[in-house]
Each structure stands twice: as structure tokens, then as C-alpha cells.
Amino acid sequence: MDYREQVAVVTGASSGLGRRLALDLAAGGATVVGIARREDRLRDLGLPYRVCDLADVPAYVDVLGEIDASYGRVDLLLNIAGMGGIVRREMPSLETTRTVMEVNFFAAYAGMLAVLPGMRARRHGVVANMSSDDARSPGPGAGDYCASKAALSAATESLAYEARADGVRLHVVYPAWVPTEMGLHAVRSGGLVMPPRAARRTEEQVSRLVLRRLGDERVEINCAALPLVAPIMRTVAPKLYHRMRATR
């Protein structure tokens, strides 16, 4: 895509992949509005921003409406914000599961529903939702994170069929393991074994690939090939797969 004069909204823009994508989109000429809940970090971004906790889904939808009204449209929506993904030894509570689902699934889903009518009417627009390889091949630990990302992947792909007819593209991004705050915390404190090098990517690598692929025909944006083997192995050799996965 040519990002010049495009209006882009990026959630999770205060850190990690959200911050990298927001900065790279701006460098490519887009007008970028970052959304996150930590205003001090958003100020350091040096871009227009809105403060919003995505656990408050109606507030997020209101913010998108305000941005649309202020800038005249939303051409790109990148739902990057997320929480969870830390391997835990105890079962997750229902309360924390609801919060994870609000941030990881309902906010992104509601955001899609908010911007899609305008995009489809203009026959132009892209939505990219950040998923996880755990959505396709859940590992041991907190099932809430895996479930939230699996729901987001399925909903995005399903809506993509309808949006495609009006020239709008929806993507599911599978970033591999990235050394963000959340990824590093999962390894250092959550018990996650460091993934093999072929299943790791830097923030810069993910951003570069995502910006190259936004708007093309493929729904999935797979940043690493190795994780694609896991669903196949789980199907053809389930016992071996689960023994191996349990150790990671």
C-alpha cells in the first residue's frame, strides 16, 4: 500500500509492536493516531493519540467514532493491543478471563464493526488484528489468552469474506514470538521456554512484513514459517505433539 495521506489508527501504541507499527506507518506518510491507556508513553510517541483502556469496549468504540469525525475517515485500523499470554501454574479465574476476552477479542471485534461500514461505503480500507500462534496450537498454561486469540482469528477471517466484496481487506497477523515486554515477561517469569530461533522475530521484522502485506489478497500474515508446522503435527501425530508441547 501507499500509506501517504492514509488515516491509520493503531491500538497498543504505547509499547511493543503497536509502537513500532505506529512509528513505521508515520514514517511511510500516514497520519497515525495511537491508542493506549498509558498517556506518558503515548506522549513520547510524538504522534496524535487518544487515551483509552480497551477493557472498556464502549469507550473504545466512542474513540474510533471521534477519530472518524475529526479526520473524516479511518483508512487503516490495526488492533495490536493485547494482554495475557503468560504461562501460569494455577487455573485462571473467571474474572481475569473476562478481562482478557474484553481486551483481546471484544475490543478488536467491536472496532472492526465500527469502522467497516465506512470502509465498505468508500470501497477502501484495511483492518489488521494481532493474533498469536497459540490461537492455532494452544500450549500449556492460561487458556484464556489462547481462546481470546482463536476467537479473534476466526471472527476476522469470517468477516473478511463479506468485506472483500467491497474492496476492504481484513488480516490476521501471527507475529511469532517477539521480545516485547509481554513476550519477555512470559519467558522470564511465566515459565515459557524460549522458542527456537526460527519461531522468533524482532519488532522491526514484524512491522516490515505487516506493512508490506497490508491490503493484499491473503487474510493471514505469518511472520514465521516454523509455527505453521505445529497444527499439521498435532493432526498427524497427536500423542507425540502433545508430549512435546507439554514441555514448552
Helices and strands as residue ranges (DSSP letters): E 7-11, H 16-27, E 31-36, H 39-45, E 49-51, H 57-71, E 76-79, H 94-101, I 102-106, H 107-122, E 125-130, G 133-135, H 143-164, E 168-174, H 181-188, G 197-199, H 203-213, E 220-222, G 226-228, H 229-236, H 238-246
